[in-house]
Amino acid sequence: MTKLRLAFMGTPDFAVPVLEALMEAGHEVVCVYSQPPRPAGRGQKLRPSPVQKRAEEAGIEVRYPTSLKGEAEQEAFAALDLDAAVVVAYGLILPKAILEAPRLGCVNVHASLLPRWRGAAPIQRAILAGDSETGVTIMQMDRGLDTGDMLLVESLPITDQTCAQQLHDDLSAMGARMIVPALEGLANGTITPVPQPEEGVTYAEKLDKSEGRISWCEPADVVSRKIRAFTPWPGAWFEADGERIKVLEAECIDCCSTPGFVLGDDLTVVCGKGGVRIKKLQRPGKKPMDAADFQRGKPICRGTHLPY
């Protein structure tokens, strides 16, 4: 294996296994770039990103500039004298000077089968759209939004049970498994970058909390996909007695009545086509609860008509 001098650029949990894979493979990760620490918790103390935390545990220098457009930041990056930079959900746009500084360029781990779902939220958008598969694309970055040439691609099925958290974890592990052979192939010339197809381009827009509201007029399979895609964040929710209640888990069933009508004490709610039986949910400020425990407290009774 060719030992490379690398920078790693990433921020959330998703990126941590890729960083660990690079270190375990023996590459020299000389610097990590991440988003700045953010206020969190009741005390609003600054909390480092998961990537920053892991890098500091490994004794790697961490930088967290708010922008990479300045000449000083670009010169500092170029001075690292890198073979490559590996980028995973970093959160900043990389200017041309950054993209071109490493000898082999910047390599991105993206959680979709490009060119489908370029952009910020590919995992959730794939579930919401009812895609039958997704995957990871390792690509060489250019100045476009996830438009670079592809180095390696692997796919993973999406079933009617797939939730965003599990898919997130599976794709993160897949990216970690793929990055080392991708870099090896790029370095020794055994992998030829392939342009992305011109057809099939879609964009995964950033998630907004307002999208989480459940419309009971939609078919049950659409409601189910929203619940699975938006758990744990931003959450799929409905209103009952003035409360915004999150639905964490549900299953589709066959039924027919007015959308939003609660058919039974087991929290079966009619949708535009079919219905869903809610299995786990959460009141504001409370812990998640199974439907049976929820109904023993302040229940949503049979015959209730939920707003839609």
N, C-alpha and C positions, 0 to 999 in steps of 0.2 A: 504494500500500500504506500502511496505517495503521501508523506506527511506535509500538510499545508499550513501556512500561516494565515489565520482567519480572524475576522471580526464577526460577531454575532449581533444581530439587530432584531429584538423582539420584546414583547411586553407581557402578554397574559399567560395563564396556565397552559394553554394550547402549545406554546412555544417551548416550554421547559424540557420536554422529552427530546426534542431535536438538539437543544444545547447539550444535554447529557450524552446523546449519541455521539456528537462530535468529540467531546472530551474523552469518552470511553474508547473511541477509535484511535486516539493518540494524536489528533490534530492539535496544533498550537493555537488556542483561542486567546489572542493577546488583548482583546478589548471587547466589551459588551456595551451596546447602546440600547437604552430602554426609555420608556416614557418617565417623566419625573414622578417622584412620590406624590401621592394624592392624600388629602384629608379623608379620614375614614373613622367609623365608630362614633360612639357618643362623645368622646373627647376631641374628635376631629384631629387626631394626631396624624402626622404625615406617615403614610404607609408605603413602603417600596413595592414595586411591581413584583410578581412572582419570578420573573426572569432576573431582575436585579438581586433579589434575595438569594436565588440559587447561585448566581455568579459570584456574589460576595462570599458565600459559603465555600466556593472553590478557589477563592483568592484571586479572582480576575478583576481587573480594573473595570469600573462601570462609569459610563458617561450618559447623561440624560439632558441633552440640549433641547430647547423648545422649538428649534428650527435648525435645518442644515443648509440654509441658503446663504449664510454669511461666509465671507472669505476665510475668516479665522477658523471656523469649524471645518471647512473643507480642506484647509491646509493641514489641520491636526489629523484629519482622517487619512489624507494622502501620506502623511509622515509615518503611519503605521506600517507602510510597505507590505501590503497584503497580497497574498495569492488570490483570495476571494473573500467576499462577505456573504454570509447566509442570513436571509431576512425572513422572519416568520411573524406575521401579525404585529408589526412594529408600531404603526400608527402615524408615521411621518412620511411625507413625499420625499423621495430621494432625487435631488437635482442631478443634472448631467455630470457634474464634476465628481459627485460621489459614486455614481454608477460606473464611471470609467476609471476610477482610481485603482481598484484591484486588478492584478494581472489577468485574472480569469473572469472579472466582472462580478456582479452581484447575482446571487442565486436565491430564488424565492420558493418557499413551500406554501402552496395554496390549496385550500380544502375544497376543491371541486374538480370536475372533469372539464377543464377549459376547452373551448371558450365559453361554456355554459357557466353562469354564475361568477362572472368577474365582479370584484367589489367586496364590500364590507361584511356581509352576512350570508355567505354561501351555504352554510350548514342549515340554517333555519329556512332559507328560501327554497332549498331543495325539498325539504319535508313539506312545506306549505304548498308547493306546486304539485305534489304527488309524484315526484320523480321515482323511478324504480331503482335507480342507482346513483351513486356519487363516487367520490374518490379523492385522490391527491395528485396534483400536478406539480412536478419540480420544473421550474422554468428559469431561463436566463432573463433578467430584468432589463426592460428598456424604459423609455420615458412615458409610455402609455399606462393605462390602468389595467394591470394584469394581462398585457398583450404580448409578452415576450415569448421567444421560441421555447419549445418544450424539450426537456431532457429525459424525464421519466414520467410515466403515468400508471397508476394502479386504481382499480375500481372496487367498490363495495356495495352490496345490495341495500336498498331501503325497503323495509317491509311495513305492514300496517301496524307494527308494534314499535317501530324505531322512534326513539325520542331524541331530542337535540343533545342532551347531556351524554348519552351513550355514544351517539354518533361523533360528537366532539372528541370523546376519549379515544374511540377507535381510529379516527382519522389522525389524531395527534400521534398515536403509536405508529400508524402507517407512515406518516411523514418522517418520524425518527428512524424507522427501518430503511427508508428509501434514500435519505440524504447522503449517507456515506458512499454507497455505490454510485450515486449521481455525481458527486464531486470527483470520485476516482475516475469515472469515465470521461468527465470533462477535462481533467488534468492530463490524462494519458491519451486522449483523442479517440477512445473507443466508443464514445457516445457522440452522435452528430445531432446538434440542435435542430428541431423540426418546427417550422412555422405553424401557428395555430390555424385551424380551418377558418375560412371567411364566413361560413354559414354556421348557424346555431349559437350566435352570440346572445347572451342575456346578462343582465346586471342585477346583482344582489344588493339592493339598497339597504342602508343602515336601518335597523329596527327602531320603531317608535312605539312608546308605551300605548298610544291610542289604538294601535293595531290589535292589541290584545283583547279588546272587547268582543265577546261572543255574540254573534247574530244567530238567534235560533231559527231564523228563516232560511239559513244556509243548510245544505244537505248534511247529514250526520258525518259522512266521511270528511267533509271540509272542516267541520267543527273539531273532529278528532285530530286532524292534521295540525290545526292551530294550537290545540292543547299540547300536542307532542313537540311542536316546533318552538313554542314560547315558554316551555318549562326547562330550566328554572327562571329565565329572564327573557322578556319583560313580564311574562305571566299572562295567561289567558283568563279572563274574568267575566263575571256577570253581576248584575245588581239584584239584591233581594232585601226588602225592608230597609232600603236606604244604605245598605252595606255593599261594598265592592268585594266580592268573594272570588278568590282564585280557584281554578280547577287544575289540579295537578295530574290527575289520571282519570280516564274514562274509557268506556268501550261502546262500540256501535251496536245497536239492536234494531230489529224490525218492529215498527209501530207506526200508527197513523192517527193524527189528531191535529189540533191547532198548534202551530209552532210556539214554543215557550211554555206549554202546558205540562205540569208535573203530574205524571201518571200514577206514581206509587210512592210509598214511604221509603223506597230504596233509592230515591233521587233519580228516577228515569225522567228525562226531559225530551219532549217531542221537538224534532227539528223540521226543516222544510221538506226533507225526505228521510224517513227513518227517525231514529232518536239515539240519544246517548245515555248510558247508565254511568253516573258519576261515581267513581270509586275512592277518590282522595281529593280533598279540598282544604282551603285555608281561609279563615276569617282575618280581617286586618289586625295586625299586632299579635296574632295567635300562632301556635305551632300547627303544622300540617296535621290533618286528621283523616282517618278512614271515614267513609260515609256513614257507617253504622254508629260510630262514636259521635260524629257531627250531629246526627239526627237525635241522639239522646240528650243533647244540650238544647239549643234553640233551633228546632227543626224547621225545614221548609216542607210544609205539609202537602199531601196529595190534594190536587185541585188548584194549587197556586198557579197563577199565570205570570211567568217571569217576563220582564220587559225585553223586547227584541228590536 
